[in-house]
Amino acid sequence: MRLLITGASSGIGRALALVYAHDGASLVLLGRDAERLEATARACLDAGAQEAETYVADVRDRESMAGIVRAAYDKRPLDILVANAGVATGLSPGQILETPEAVRAMLKINVEGVFNTVEPAIAPMCARRSGRIAIVGSMAGVRSLPYSPSYCAAKAATHMWADSLRGSLAPHGVSVSLIVPGFVKTPMSARTKSWQPGAMSDERAALIIKRGLDRRRSVIAFPLFMYAAMRLFALLPPAVVDGVMRRFHVDVPETPEREIS
Ligand SMILES: NC(=O)c1ccc[n+]([C@@H]2O[C@H](COP(=O)([O-])OP(=O)(O)OC[C@H]3O[C@@H](n4cnc5c(N)ncnc54)[C@H](OP(=O)(O)O)[C@@H]3O)[C@@H](O)[C@H]2O)c1
């Protein structure tokens, strides 16, 4: 089994790499922080990975992402490609408007970054009529929350793209899984100050994701009670749901990310 995972230097991406390492997978790991990325690779090799190549790359760099994904594929076809890298941004109590520069940076990472990761793999996977594409979305993409308007919009965009790709790529032998996590204990969720119902470890989340990918699930959403609640919220009258959501005290700090030239 050969996988490429973005955002492998931390949180869910790192945990997923380790879970596949235990199965002796060949791993292509991407991240920006070279030290943390190398630490993941070492831990994967210790856990039994067949190999763990690392690439320091920013998912916003379309050219460099295309080069890395194609080189990794040409070396040996990828069975699974996981577009996981992402950042969170939102509103702190009393704040009305998200900083436009932070929003633009987040959109480039969470939306364009996913496109930059997935697009280069589509043609070679279709040519071989084999491969799985996994896109990490969020419960925030199922029903928008008032605490993180642009993050919800970005995740909803990736959900729509994944759903569409699933239909268009299936006749070519390529499957697409949309991963919809609830709260997972990672550096990202640690920055959000809120009640985090159903929060689970990154290791548990990775095991659930692997099980879903092994079964070629179209949507891998967890915990299920939260997915059901978010789907129900999407059906209820918006003003009622907004009113309930506003009762919670939530602080989603702004991302320090800014656009790169
Ligand atoms: N944790 C949750 O509760 C939760 C819930 C729902 C969805 N998610 C989604 O799950 C994914 C992973 O989040 P996480 O919780 O594991 O967060 P995390 O621990 O903060 O890890 C984020 C990863 O994304 C990478 N990344 C960020 N910006 C990047 C960029 N411009 N280029 C390349 N890599 C970049 C980071 O790399 P460096 O650190 O090396 O920069 C890091 O490896 C995200 O898409 C997030 O939206 C998380």
The ligand as an SDF file (V2000), in Angstrom:
LIG
                    3D

 48 52  0  0  0  0  0  0  0  0999 V2000
   -8.7040   18.8280   14.7490 N   0  0  0  0  0  0  0  0  0  0  0  0
  -10.0130   18.9230   14.5180 C   0  0  0  0  0  0  0  0  0  0  0  0
  -10.8360   18.9780   15.4520 O   0  0  0  0  0  0  0  0  0  0  0  0
  -10.5090   18.9410   13.0890 C   0  0  0  0  0  0  0  0  0  0  0  0
  -11.8990   18.8600   12.8920 C   0  0  0  0  0  0  0  0  0  0  0  0
  -12.3790   18.8610   11.5980 C   0  0  0  0  0  0  0  0  0  0  0  0
  -11.5230   18.9450   10.5250 C   0  0  0  0  0  0  0  0  0  0  0  0
  -10.1770   19.0570   10.7440 N   0  0  0  0  0  0  0  0  0  0  0  0
   -9.3090   19.1400    9.5520 C   0  0  0  0  0  0  0  0  0  0  0  0
   -8.2930   18.1630    9.6350 O   0  0  0  0  0  0  0  0  0  0  0  0
   -7.1290   18.5980    8.9240 C   0  0  0  0  0  0  0  0  0  0  0  0
   -5.9040   18.4330    9.8140 C   0  0  0  0  0  0  0  0  0  0  0  0
   -6.0680   19.2520   10.9680 O   0  0  0  0  0  0  0  0  0  0  0  0
   -5.3470   18.9410   12.3600 P   0  0  0  0  0  0  0  0  0  0  0  0
   -6.3620   19.0710   13.4180 O   0  0  0  0  0  0  0  0  0  0  0  0
   -4.5220   17.7150   12.2620 O   0  0  0  0  0  0  0  0  0  0  0  0
   -4.4180   20.2510   12.4610 O   0  0  0  0  0  0  0  0  0  0  0  0
   -2.8920   20.4820   12.8270 P   0  0  0  0  0  0  0  0  0  0  0  0
   -2.4590   19.5450   13.8920 O   0  0  0  0  0  0  0  0  0  0  0  0
   -2.7620   21.9370   13.0320 O   0  0  0  0  0  0  0  0  0  0  0  0
   -2.1370   20.0490   11.4740 O   0  0  0  0  0  0  0  0  0  0  0  0
   -2.3230   20.7700   10.2880 C   0  0  0  0  0  0  0  0  0  0  0  0
   -1.3530   20.2290    9.2580 C   0  0  0  0  0  0  0  0  0  0  0  0
   -1.5680   20.9560    8.0320 O   0  0  0  0  0  0  0  0  0  0  0  0
   -0.3160   21.4190    7.5750 C   0  0  0  0  0  0  0  0  0  0  0  0
   -0.4380   22.6820    6.8520 N   0  0  0  0  0  0  0  0  0  0  0  0
   -1.0870   23.7900    7.2310 C   0  0  0  0  0  0  0  0  0  0  0  0
   -0.9480   24.7540    6.3260 N   0  0  0  0  0  0  0  0  0  0  0  0
   -0.1820   24.2430    5.3310 C   0  0  0  0  0  0  0  0  0  0  0  0
    0.3260   24.7480    4.1160 C   0  0  0  0  0  0  0  0  0  0  0  0
    0.0840   26.0050    3.6990 N   0  0  0  0  0  0  0  0  0  0  0  0
    1.0810   23.9280    3.3410 N   0  0  0  0  0  0  0  0  0  0  0  0
    1.3430   22.6630    3.7280 C   0  0  0  0  0  0  0  0  0  0  0  0
    0.9040   22.1270    4.8650 N   0  0  0  0  0  0  0  0  0  0  0  0
    0.1620   22.9160    5.6690 C   0  0  0  0  0  0  0  0  0  0  0  0
    0.5280   21.6110    8.8220 C   0  0  0  0  0  0  0  0  0  0  0  0
    1.8880   21.5980    8.4410 O   0  0  0  0  0  0  0  0  0  0  0  0
    3.0170   22.4290    9.2870 P   0  0  0  0  0  0  0  0  0  0  0  0
    2.6250   22.2990   10.7360 O   0  0  0  0  0  0  0  0  0  0  0  0
    4.2580   21.6900    8.9280 O   0  0  0  0  0  0  0  0  0  0  0  0
    2.9460   23.8150    8.7840 O   0  0  0  0  0  0  0  0  0  0  0  0
    0.0920   20.4300    9.6510 C   0  0  0  0  0  0  0  0  0  0  0  0
    0.8320   19.2860    9.2830 O   0  0  0  0  0  0  0  0  0  0  0  0
   -7.4250   20.0550    8.5200 C   0  0  0  0  0  0  0  0  0  0  0  0
   -7.8330   20.0820    7.1780 O   0  0  0  0  0  0  0  0  0  0  0  0
   -8.5690   20.4600    9.4360 C   0  0  0  0  0  0  0  0  0  0  0  0
   -9.3660   21.4790    8.8780 O   0  0  0  0  0  0  0  0  0  0  0  0
   -9.6580   19.0440   11.9910 C   0  0  0  0  0  0  0  0  0  0  0  0
  1  2  1  0
  2  3  2  0
  2  4  1  0
  4  5  1  0
  4 48  2  0
  5  6  2  0
  6  7  1  0
  7  8  2  0
  8  9  1  0
  8 48  1  0
  9 10  1  0
  9 46  1  0
 10 11  1  0
 11 12  1  0
 11 44  1  0
 12 13  1  0
 13 14  1  0
 14 15  2  0
 14 16  1  0
 14 17  1  0
 17 18  1  0
 18 19  2  0
 18 20  1  0
 18 21  1  0
 21 22  1  0
 22 23  1  0
 23 24  1  0
 23 42  1  0
 24 25  1  0
 25 26  1  0
 25 36  1  0
 26 27  1  0
 26 35  1  0
 27 28  2  0
 28 29  1  0
 29 30  1  0
 29 35  2  0
 30 31  1  0
 30 32  2  0
 32 33  1  0
 33 34  2  0
 34 35  1  0
 36 37  1  0
 36 42  1  0
 37 38  1  0
 38 39  2  0
 38 40  1  0
 38 41  1  0
 42 43  1  0
 44 45  1  0
 44 46  1  0
 46 47  1  0
M  CHG  2   8   1  16  -1
M  END
$$$$
